[in-house]
């Protein structure tokens, strides 16, 4: 079971992330949770979970999570990606995904895969 998990969502996916977290709050409880700026702040404000907030993605949050992966400090990454929006920090997103794949970290990029990951690891 992953003990440390990062939750990240692009702007157009933040509401979906909050809804998913609320629906899975019991399964997420007891885990050490990290989140990028706004996503983590909203989870803290809108759920009963405690999230350690990093910088926002474009300001270095994606890189901070990538460093956690490279340093073996993160067990899982849930990243709700918006495939329909152009992102100025797309290079950072690709780097984060590359690190998750390279270091064989559990990775979910949409609600279906995140729910399956939690079901498998709870």
C-alpha positions as CSV (number, residue, x, y, z in Angstrom):
1,X,0.0,0.0,0.0
2,X,1.4,3.4,-0.9
3,X,2.1,5.4,2.2
4,X,3.1,8.7,0.5
5,X,1.0,9.9,-2.4
6,X,1.0,13.1,-4.4
7,X,-2.2,14.6,-5.8
8,X,-2.0,17.0,-8.8
9,X,-4.7,18.4,-11.1
10,X,-4.6,20.8,-13.9
11,X,-6.9,23.8,-13.6
12,X,-9.8,22.3,-15.6
13,X,-9.5,19.1,-13.5
14,X,-9.4,20.5,-10.0
15,X,-13.1,20.1,-9.3
16,X,-12.9,16.5,-10.5
17,X,-9.9,15.9,-8.2
18,X,-11.8,17.4,-5.2
19,X,-14.9,15.2,-5.9
20,X,-12.6,12.1,-6.3
21,X,-10.8,12.9,-3.0
22,X,-14.1,13.3,-1.2
23,X,-15.4,10.0,-2.6
24,X,-12.2,8.2,-1.5
25,X,-11.4,10.1,1.7
26,X,-11.5,6.9,3.8
27,X,-9.0,5.1,1.5
28,X,-6.7,8.2,1.5
29,X,-6.8,8.7,5.3
30,X,-3.7,7.7,7.1
31,X,-1.4,8.3,4.1
32,X,1.1,11.1,3.8
33,X,-0.3,13.3,1.1
34,X,1.4,16.0,-0.9
35,X,-0.2,18.3,-3.4
36,X,0.8,21.1,-5.7
37,X,-0.2,24.7,-4.7
38,X,-3.9,25.2,-5.5
39,X,-4.8,21.5,-5.6
40,X,-3.3,20.8,-2.2
41,X,-4.8,24.0,-0.7
42,X,-8.3,23.1,-2.0
43,X,-8.0,19.5,-0.7
44,X,-7.1,20.9,2.8
45,X,-9.9,23.4,2.7
46,X,-12.6,21.2,1.3
47,X,-12.0,17.8,2.8
48,X,-10.9,16.3,6.2
49,X,-7.5,15.3,4.9
50,X,-4.2,17.0,5.6
51,X,-2.1,17.8,2.6
52,X,1.5,19.1,2.6
53,X,1.3,21.9,-0.1
54,X,4.2,22.4,-2.4
55,X,4.6,25.2,-5.0
56,X,2.1,25.4,-7.8
57,X,3.0,23.2,-10.8
58,X,4.2,26.0,-13.1
59,X,6.3,27.6,-10.3
60,X,8.2,24.4,-9.5
61,X,5.7,22.1,-7.8
62,X,6.0,19.5,-10.6
63,X,9.8,19.6,-10.1
64,X,9.4,19.2,-6.4
65,X,7.3,16.1,-6.8
66,X,9.8,14.8,-9.4
67,X,12.6,15.2,-7.0
68,X,10.6,13.3,-4.3
69,X,10.2,10.5,-6.8
70,X,14.0,10.5,-7.7
71,X,14.8,10.4,-4.0
72,X,12.5,7.5,-3.3
73,X,10.3,9.6,-1.1
74,X,7.0,9.1,-3.0
75,X,5.1,5.9,-3.5
76,X,2.3,7.0,-5.8
77,X,1.3,9.9,-8.0
78,X,-2.3,10.8,-9.0
79,X,-2.2,13.5,-11.7
80,X,-5.5,14.5,-13.3
81,X,-4.3,15.8,-16.6
82,X,-6.3,18.0,-18.9
83,X,-5.6,16.7,-22.4
84,X,-7.5,19.5,-24.1
85,X,-5.7,22.5,-22.8
86,X,-2.3,23.9,-24.0
87,X,0.0,24.3,-21.0
88,X,2.9,26.7,-20.8
89,X,4.7,24.3,-18.4
90,X,4.1,21.2,-20.6
91,X,7.9,20.4,-20.4
92,X,7.6,20.1,-16.6
93,X,4.6,17.8,-16.8
94,X,6.4,15.5,-19.3
95,X,9.4,15.5,-17.0
96,X,7.3,14.5,-14.0
97,X,5.6,11.7,-15.9
98,X,8.9,10.5,-17.2
99,X,10.3,10.3,-13.7
100,X,7.3,8.4,-12.4
101,X,7.7,5.9,-15.2
102,X,11.5,5.6,-14.9
103,X,11.3,5.0,-11.1
104,X,8.3,2.7,-11.4
105,X,6.1,4.7,-9.1
106,X,2.4,4.0,-9.1
107,X,0.9,6.4,-11.5
108,X,-2.7,7.4,-12.2
109,X,-3.6,10.0,-14.8
110,X,-7.4,10.0,-14.6
111,X,-10.2,9.2,-12.2
112,X,-10.6,5.6,-13.5
113,X,-7.0,4.7,-13.0
114,X,-6.8,6.5,-9.6
115,X,-9.8,4.6,-8.3
116,X,-8.4,1.3,-9.5
117,X,-5.0,2.1,-7.9
118,X,-6.7,2.9,-4.6
119,X,-8.8,-0.3,-4.7
120,X,-5.8,-2.4,-5.4
121,X,-3.7,-0.8,-2.6
122,X,-6.3,-0.4,0.2
